[in-house]
Amino acid sequence: MRTLHVELGSRRYPISIGSGLLHQPGVLERLARGRHALIVTDRNVAGAWLEPVREALDGKHLQMVVLPPGEQEKTLARFGEVIAALAELGASRDATVFALGGGVVGDLAGFAAACWMRGVRFVQLPTTLLAMVDSSVGGKTAVDLPNGKNLVGAFHQPAAVVIDIDTLSTLPDRELSAGLAEVIKYGAIFDVGFISWLERNIEALRNRDPIALTEAIARSCRYKAGVVQRDEQEQGERMLLNFGHTFGHAIETEQGFDGLLHGEAVAVGMVLAARLAAQLKRAPAADAERLQVLLRRAGLPVAPPAGLDPEALLARMKLDKKAVSGLLRLILWRGIGKADIVRDVQPEAILRVLNPS
């Protein structure tokens, strides 16, 4: 087992990465310090992984919420269901919420934990690669609105993140590729050496080699933890982690959260951001091509879905949380491993990338 820490003073917490952690005696029970525990999961995950977590917490006053799967379920209505379950449980201030699932479950359960009695403990038990390397670490919790992603939420750090790589054995191939987009992102914005490692190991990762997966997850979590430690509430450097996300979120929202998966949309968004940087003479076009080739090898799309209106996507982007007074701020790079926050990108340049013909 590997253990990293997110260093936030008195709120320091561990990220444990290994095989069989959900079945390991005492691991989860030690993390539920009070009498009450709530497990939030979805139907896809519950069939394979709910029972060992329920058994581990059997001595607690326990309640479970099993949600339908999918980004379209990350709503205020589903948030209300989790809050209602906490009320029915009679959850006290020392209750612990366990988020067993992907990013949707983690975001929604974490937001409920942030709001119940002004904040109770929660533990991330990510079961998708994307959640393992991104959303489970850093304390961002939220739900979506029809207007855009993650517009209602709070920063609320978990008490621990427990990453059992065995859960990836039941993850569909498409979901695994979606997670690889976020892994590739860390190399794209921080470390050209990691991109080279990924180029050498992408087939092993797609074949679920446990050594390669553990290394990729640990490296990704180390990058994420470092940024969170330096900029917990996204006032500066943490914005760099949104490379590709402004484009990607616009695509997801325009598709009604029922088209590309989040990681797939981020992959497209990274390619668009890299092309925009090349168009603005900020970065070599060859680096955009190198990124695109790696994403394709990871099984990811690299172009927006057909039929999306560039003007509509631009309007969605203007509602992005990084925008200030209606002016867009984008994460662009100067080449692989060197990302910047770029203010007041002109809409005409964005439209040229969205509609290259």
Summary of the structure (lengths in Angstrom):
residues: 357
radius of gyration: 19.6
end to end distance: 50.1
largest distance: 61.9
contacts: 1313
relative contact order: 0.11
helix: 53%
strand: 19%
